[in-house]
Every structure is written in structure tokens, then in C-alpha cells.
Amino acid sequence: MAGSDAPRTIFHVDMDAFFASVEIRDRPELRGRPVVVGGVGRRGVVAAASYEARKHGCHSAQPMAEALRRCPEAVVLPARHDHYTAVSQQVFEVFERFSPVVEALSIDEAFLDMSGTERLLGPPRAAADAVRRAVFDATGGLTCSVGISTVKFIAKIASGENKPDGVTEIAPGDELGFLDPLPIAKLWGVGPKTQTRLIAHGVRTVGHLRKLGLDTLLAWFGESGAKLHRLSRADDPRPVEGRRSRLQISHEDTYAVDVEGRDALRRKLLSQSMRVADRLTAKRTRARRVQLKIRDHTFKTETRQCMLPEPTRQGRILYDAACRLLDTVELQGRRFRLTGVSASALVADDDAPAQQLDLLAPPADDRGDHLQGVLTEIRSRFGHQALFVADAGANSRENTTGAVTRTVDLDDDT
């Protein structure tokens, strides 16, 4: 066991072009060709690009039209999120064989606390190679890259230095030497606006940033300046945190054709609320908070949220709450390209507090939960359209509008 003063060993393991790599694994004839995964159509967005496609300038979050302009010969495939989730579970099962403390950042990356494992697994680089081999074997040929450091954010930066299928180790004491020459955009917390301000002051590398000193950064950026100063000095004592309770379940769609009018928006929210309810039911979880996300044709994004009187998994209750939130949004003269419904403040059935009985109240009516369970089971077996809510309208069904769909279960605050 490592002593309390021993330096930590933290891995950041990142799958290489995960969605695209899964597709190429499943279709070997695509090997060596540029592959782009994401939505097609006027407003399709790239979810992942193979390394062959990246050579042409394709990357995630890029409009699909731009990716195809840069690489007309790219093979475009629709995302299969359920399939990627299943493969991700295989990957995380491997991670958990090597460390009892695994912090998921997303479906395809995680921190592993490897402190004190050298007797069992050897030095950090040997352990990293073992992780990579195990992931490759468990997934039928998928590769990952590993960053090693005593500091979380440095391990994350390091994992991207030798992609794909590489290992980058920053030995204890070498943290500042690694950070100093990096462009400031690599530092956590430096977004486009902060980067522009720093460059205007002649600050282009992390080393330059550190030399500014705390007082200057506080004057420029307030409390966030103090955070930048700490990170530039490799001061990041945050521990790797193991799996935490799920924080949010959401479903959103980006539409190929803008949606106008309250009735049309309500139909979208109904379909999304039912999908969130299905996820809550499948996970035996209820939500206390509902959030609406909506983005108009000018890309202005608004969110609204409310607390429910009691935790629920019922789609109709989620939908009613989303509609009340929609009523607070100015709709006149606006067209909307994205809507989303999310459920948070989640309570697992096993963790739900017992309710005190009111002898004067009528018996609790749990028929809504039973009905939701039946609806979820039918849709899980036969697909979302097998038992579709009539109020949502046929044109709102999946794959009929060219919409880009995103269903998310967040297990952390990333």
C-alpha cells in the first residue's frame, strides 16, 4: 500500500476515435478509409471521425456538411448509441479489473487511480500497456491511449499526446517541464474568450501564464484567474472519484427543419418526455427535477427547470412539467432547431425514503407507475414506435424528420 506521502499514480484512459473505431471493427472493409459517424442531412453533426478522416480536417462537433466538403470521399454512418454503450460497458469492466477507483468522464474515457498497484501490476508504464492489451482483447481490436501523471488534468492532457494507441508518462517532478511549452488552450478553464485575452497580452504558453503571477491573473479574471494560476503550477489535488450516483437522464433532438408554434413544440416535448421516462423506468429511478432546453434559429439557447412535488418516472408528469416550462419561453417570431427534456435530482427506488402514512388520505394510486412500466417494456422489446403516444404525432417519430437525436445518462458532472 502506498504511504500517505507517496506520489499518486493517475491514469487517464481515452478510447481512440471510439464511435468510428467501433464501426470499422464491425465492418472491416472500411479499414483504412475515412469514416465519419453522425447525423446526415442539412444540420447533421459529426459525432466521431476516424484518424483517416481527421487528416482531412474532420472532427467531432463539426457540421457534417463541412466535414464532407473537406473529405468528399468520407463514409458517413449513422450513430448507434445503444451499441456504443454496450461496448463501453466492456471497456469499463476492464478498467475495474485494474483499479477499484474508476471515474468515468464520458462513454469512452475515464480516470483510474493506480496508486499503490506497482507490486501487483509493475511500474506505471507496464500497467498502462497491460490496460491497453486488455481493452484490445475484450473489445475485439479497439485501441486506447493512456496518460500517466501524479495530477489529474495533466494525465488527461498526456493521453492525447501519442494518439492513437499510445502511452505518455509524466514522471513525478516533470509536471512543469511538460506543461510549460504547451499552448494555453490546453489548460483546463481556458476557453476561446480567455485564450483571446491572454494572446492579446502576449501569453501563448502555460509557462508564460505561470510567470504572470497570481495578482495579475486575479485582476484580469477574478476567481477563475486563481484557478488558472494553480493549474499552471500543476496544483490539482483533486482525487479520482469512483462511480457516483447518476445525476441526469436526458433526451434532445436537433431538427433538420425548424419547429414553429407551441403545439408543434409540445408534440416534440411529449416524445422526449416519454423517452426519458423509459430510461428512468429501466433504471428503477425517479426524478424530482425537470429541465427544458430549447435553441432557436439564431442559436440562442435557453433552459428552464422546476422541482416536482414528488419523485416520478411517469412520462405524462414529466411532459406536463416540460409544457409548463415551455409556457415561460417567448415563442413569438421564433423558429426552434433543438429541444430537449432532462430529469435530474434522481432517487433510486432502493434509496427512496419511506413516506409517512396519512390515515386520513385516500390510498396511494400507483397505477401510473404500473402503466409506465408496461409502456416501457413494450417499447424496449419492439422499439420506440411500437407504442407511440398519439399526442406526439406521426411526424415526430424517430428518423422521420432527419433529426439528430442525443440520449444521455450523465454519471458525473462533466
C-alpha positions in Angstrom: 0.0 0.0 0.0 1.4 3.4 -0.9 2.2 5.7 2.0 0.3 8.9 2.5 3.2 11.0 1.2 3.9 8.8 -1.8 3.1 10.5 -5.1 -0.2 9.5 -6.7 -0.3 7.5 -9.9 -3.3 8.5 -12.1 -4.2 7.1 -15.5 -6.4 8.9 -18.0 -7.5 6.2 -20.5 -9.2 7.5 -23.7 -10.6 5.3 -26.4 -9.3 6.2 -29.9 -12.0 7.7 -32.2 -14.4 5.5 -30.3 -17.6 5.5 -32.4 -15.7 5.4 -35.7 -13.4 2.7 -34.4 -16.4 0.5 -33.3 -17.9 0.9 -36.8 -14.7 0.0 -38.5 -14.2 -3.0 -36.2 -17.7 -4.2 -37.2 -17.1 -3.5 -40.9 -13.5 -4.5 -41.7 -13.9 -3.4 -45.3 -13.8 0.2 -44.0 -10.3 -0.2 -42.6 -8.0 2.5 -44.0 -10.9 4.6 -45.3 -12.1 7.9 -43.9 -15.1 7.2 -41.7 -17.4 9.8 -40.1 -20.2 9.0 -37.7 -23.1 11.3 -37.1 -26.2 12.8 -38.4 -26.8 13.3 -42.1 -28.8 16.0 -43.8 -28.7 19.8 -43.6 -28.0 20.0 -40.0 -26.1 16.8 -39.3 -23.2 17.0 -36.9 -20.1 14.8 -36.7 -20.1 12.6 -33.6 -16.7 11.0 -34.4 -14.2 10.8 -37.2 -11.6 8.1 -37.9 -8.0 9.2 -38.0 -8.0 8.9 -41.7 -10.9 11.4 -41.8 -9.1 13.6 -39.3 -6.2 14.0 -41.7 -8.6 15.9 -44.0 -9.7 18.2 -41.1 -12.8 16.3 -40.0 -13.5 16.3 -36.3 -16.3 15.8 -33.7 -19.0 18.6 -33.3 -18.3 19.8 -36.8 -21.2 20.3 -39.2 -21.5 17.2 -41.4 -21.7 19.5 -44.5 -18.3 21.0 -43.6 -16.8 17.5 -43.0 -17.9 16.3 -46.4 -16.6 19.5 -48.0 -13.2 18.7 -46.6 -13.4 15.0 -47.3 -15.9 14.2 -50.1 -14.9 10.5 -50.1 -15.7 10.0 -46.4 -18.0 7.1 -45.5 -20.8 8.6 -43.4 -22.5 6.2 -40.9 -25.4 7.0 -38.5 -24.6 6.7 -34.8 -25.6 3.6 -33.0 -25.6 4.8 -29.4 -27.1 1.7 -27.8 -24.3 -0.4 -29.4 -21.6 2.1 -28.3 -23.0 1.9 -24.7 -22.7 -1.9 -24.7 -19.1 -1.7 -25.9 -18.4 1.0 -23.3 -19.5 -1.4 -20.6 -17.0 -3.9 -21.8 -14.3 -1.2 -21.6 -15.2 -0.2 -18.1 -15.3 -3.8 -16.9 -11.6 -3.9 -18.0 -10.8 -0.7 -16.1 -12.3 -2.1 -13.0 -10.1 -5.1 -13.1 -7.1 -2.8 -12.8 -8.3 -0.3 -10.2 -11.1 -0.2 -7.6 -11.4 3.6 -8.2 -12.6 4.5 -11.7 -14.0 7.9 -12.5 -16.0 8.0 -15.8 -15.7 11.2 -17.7 -17.8 10.0 -20.6 -18.7 6.9 -22.5 -15.2 6.4 -23.8 -12.8 7.9 -21.2 -12.0 7.6 -17.5 -9.5 8.3 -14.8 -8.1 5.3 -12.9 -6.3 5.7 -9.5 -3.4 3.3 -9.9 -1.7 4.4 -6.7 -0.1 1.5 -4.8 -0.6 -1.1 -7.6 3.1 -1.4 -8.5 3.6 -4.6 -6.5 0.8 -6.3 -8.4 1.0 -4.7 -11.8 4.5 -3.4 -12.1 5.6 0.2 -12.9 3.1 2.6 -14.3 4.1 2.2 -18.0 3.9 -1.6 -17.8 0.5 -1.3 -16.2 -0.7 1.1 -18.9 0.4 -1.4 -21.6 -1.5 -4.1 -19.7 -4.6 -2.0 -19.7 -4.3 -1.3 -23.4 -3.8 -5.0 -24.2 -6.8 -6.0 -22.1 -9.1 -3.4 -23.7 -7.9 -4.6 -27.2 -8.7 -8.2 -26.3 -12.0 -7.5 -24.6 -13.4 -5.4 -27.4 -12.1 -7.4 -30.4 -9.5 -4.9 -31.5 -10.3 -1.4 -30.2 -7.4 0.7 -29.1 -7.0 3.3 -26.4 -4.4 5.8 -25.3 -3.1 6.3 -21.7 -1.8 9.4 -20.0 0.1 8.9 -16.7 0.7 11.6 -14.1 0.5 12.4 -10.4 -2.0 15.1 -11.4 -5.5 14.5 -12.9 -5.6 17.2 -15.5 -2.0 16.5 -16.7 -2.9 12.8 -17.1 -5.8 13.9 -19.3 -3.6 16.1 -21.5 -1.0 13.5 -21.7 -3.4 10.8 -23.0 -3.8 12.9 -26.2 -0.1 13.3 -26.9 0.6 10.0 -28.6 -2.7 9.0 -30.2 -3.8 6.6 -31.3 -2.7 3.5 -29.2 0.0 5.3 -27.3 1.2 5.9 -23.7 2.6 9.2 -22.4 4.1 9.2 -18.9 4.9 12.4 -17.0 7.2 11.3 -14.2 6.8 12.9 -10.7 8.8 16.1 -10.7 8.5 16.6 -14.5 5.0 18.2 -14.4 6.1 21.8 -15.0 8.5 20.8 -17.7 5.7 19.1 -19.5 3.2 22.0 -19.0 5.5 25.0 -19.8 5.7 24.6 -23.6 2.0 23.7 -24.1 -0.2 26.3 -25.8 -2.5 27.9 -23.2 -5.6 26.4 -24.9 -4.5 23.0 -23.5 -5.0 24.2 -19.9 -8.4 23.4 -18.3 -10.5 26.5 -18.0 -9.0 28.4 -21.0 -11.9 28.8 -23.4 -11.9 30.8 -26.6 -12.6 34.1 -24.9 -9.9 33.6 -22.3 -7.4 32.5 -24.9 -8.1 35.6 -27.0 -7.5 37.9 -24.0 -4.3 36.1 -23.0 -2.9 36.1 -26.5 -3.6 39.8 -26.7 -1.3 40.2 -23.7 1.4 38.1 -25.4 0.6 35.0 -23.3 0.8 31.9 -25.6 2.1 29.0 -23.4 1.3 27.7 -20.0 4.8 28.7 -18.9 4.1 32.3 -19.9 0.9 32.1 -18.0 2.5 31.0 -14.8 5.1 33.8 -14.9 2.3 36.4 -14.8 1.7 35.7 -11.2 -1.4 35.4 -9.1 -2.2 39.1 -8.6 -2.2 39.7 -12.3 -4.5 36.8 -13.1 -6.9 37.8 -10.3 -7.1 41.3 -11.7 -7.8 40.0 -15.2 -10.1 37.1 -14.5 -11.2 37.2 -10.8 -11.5 33.9 -9.0 -11.1 31.9 -12.2 -7.7 33.6 -12.5 -6.7 31.9 -9.2 -7.7 28.5 -10.7 -5.6 29.2 -13.8 -2.7 30.1 -11.6 -3.0 26.9 -9.6 -3.2 24.7 -12.7 -0.3 26.4 -14.4 1.7 25.3 -11.4 0.4 21.7 -11.6 -1.5 22.2 -8.4 -4.5 19.9 -8.8 -5.0 17.9 -5.6 -8.5 16.5 -6.6 -8.7 12.8 -6.1 -10.0 10.3 -8.6 -13.6 9.8 -7.6 -15.3 6.4 -8.0 -18.6 5.8 -9.6 -21.2 8.3 -8.3 -24.9 8.2 -8.5 -26.4 9.1 -11.8 -27.1 12.8 -11.9 -29.1 13.3 -15.1 -31.0 11.5 -17.8 -31.9 13.5 -20.9 -33.1 13.3 -24.5 -32.7 16.0 -27.0 -33.2 16.4 -30.8 -31.7 18.8 -33.3 -34.1 19.1 -36.2 -33.4 19.2 -39.9 -36.4 21.6 -40.3 -37.1 24.3 -37.7 -40.1 23.8 -35.4 -42.5 26.6 -35.0 -45.5 27.1 -32.8 -46.5 26.0 -29.3 -48.4 22.9 -30.5 -45.6 21.6 -32.6 -43.1 22.1 -29.8 -45.3 20.4 -27.3 -45.5 17.3 -29.6 -41.7 17.2 -29.6 -41.5 17.5 -25.8 -44.1 14.7 -25.4 -41.9 12.3 -27.4 -38.8 13.3 -25.5 -40.5 13.1 -22.1 -41.6 9.5 -22.9 -38.1 8.5 -23.8 -36.7 10.0 -20.5 -39.5 8.1 -18.7 -38.4 4.9 -20.3 -34.9 5.4 -19.2 -35.9 6.2 -15.6 -38.1 3.1 -15.5 -35.4 0.8 -16.9 -33.0 2.1 -14.2 -35.6 1.9 -11.4 -35.1 5.6 -10.7 -37.3 8.6 -10.2 -36.7 12.3 -10.7 -37.5 15.4 -8.6 -36.4 18.0 -11.2 -37.3 18.5 -14.8 -35.4 20.8 -17.2 -36.3 22.1 -20.6 -33.6 23.0 -23.1 -34.5 24.9 -26.3 -32.4 26.5 -29.0 -33.8 28.9 -31.7 -32.8 29.5 -35.3 -30.3 32.2 -34.1 -28.6 29.6 -31.9 -29.8 31.3 -28.7 -30.2 28.5 -26.1 -32.4 28.8 -23.1 -33.0 26.4 -20.2 -35.8 26.3 -17.7 -36.2 23.9 -14.7 -38.7 23.1 -11.9 -38.9 20.8 -9.0 -41.8 18.3 -8.7 -43.8 17.7 -5.6 -42.8 14.1 -5.5 -40.2 12.0 -7.4 -41.6 10.4 -10.5 -40.8 8.3 -13.5 -44.1 8.8 -15.3 -43.8 10.3 -18.8 -47.1 12.2 -18.5 -45.9 14.0 -15.4 -42.6 14.9 -16.9 -44.3 16.1 -20.0 -46.8 18.3 -18.1 -43.8 19.9 -16.3 -41.9 20.5 -19.6 -45.0 22.1 -21.0 -45.3 24.5 -18.1 -41.7 25.4 -18.6 -42.3 26.0 -22.3 -45.0 28.4 -21.4 -42.3 30.7 -19.8 -40.4 30.9 -23.1 -41.1 33.7 -25.6 -42.1 31.8 -28.8 -43.5 34.7 -31.0 -41.5 35.2 -34.2 -39.0 32.4 -33.4 -38.2 29.1 -35.0 -36.5 26.3 -33.0 -33.8 23.9 -34.1 -33.4 22.0 -30.9 -35.5 20.9 -27.9 -34.6 18.6 -25.0 -36.1 17.3 -21.8 -33.9 16.1 -18.9 -34.6 14.6 -15.5 -32.4 15.2 -12.5 -32.3 15.1 -8.7 -32.7 11.4 -9.1 -33.6 8.9 -6.5 -33.1 5.2 -7.0 -36.1 3.0 -5.9 -33.9 1.3 -3.3 -32.8 4.7 -1.9 -36.2 6.4 -1.8 -37.1 7.4 1.8 -40.2 5.8 3.3 -43.2 8.0 3.3 -45.2 8.6 6.4 -48.7 7.4 6.1 -51.6 9.8 6.4 -54.5 7.9 7.9 -57.0 10.5 6.5 -55.6 10.4 3.0 -57.0 8.0 0.3 -54.9 5.0 -0.6 -52.0 5.8 -2.9 -52.7 5.3 -6.6 -49.7 3.6 -8.2 -51.5 2.7 -11.4 -49.4 5.4 -13.3 -46.2 3.7 -12.4 -47.6 0.3 -13.4 -48.8 1.7 -16.7 -45.4 3.4 -17.3 -43.7 0.1 -16.7 -45.8 -1.7 -19.3 -45.3 1.0 -21.9 -41.5 0.9 -21.3 -41.4 -2.8 -21.6 -43.3 -2.9 -24.9 -41.0 -0.2 -26.3 -37.9 -1.8 -25.1 -38.9 -5.0 -26.9 -40.3 -3.6 -30.1 -38.8 -0.2 -30.5 -39.9 3.3 -29.6 -42.5 3.4 -32.3 -44.2 0.2 -31.2 -46.4 2.1 -28.8 -46.1 5.7 -29.6 -48.0 8.4 -27.8 -50.7 9.7 -30.1 -50.4 13.3 -29.0 -46.9 13.5 -30.3 -48.0 13.0 -33.9 -46.6 10.6 -36.5 -44.3 13.2 -37.9 -42.4 13.3 -34.6 -41.3 9.7 -34.7 -37.7 8.8 -34.9 -36.0 9.0 -38.2 -38.9 10.8 -40.0 -37.7 14.4 -39.7 -33.9 14.0 -40.2 -33.4 14.9 -36.6 -30.1 14.3 -34.8 -31.0 12.5 -31.6 -29.0 12.5 -28.4 -29.9 10.4 -25.4 -27.6 10.9 -22.4 -27.2 9.3 -19.0 -24.7 11.5 -17.0 -22.8 9.7 -14.3 -20.7 12.7 -13.4 -20.6 16.5 -13.6 -18.5 16.6 -16.8 
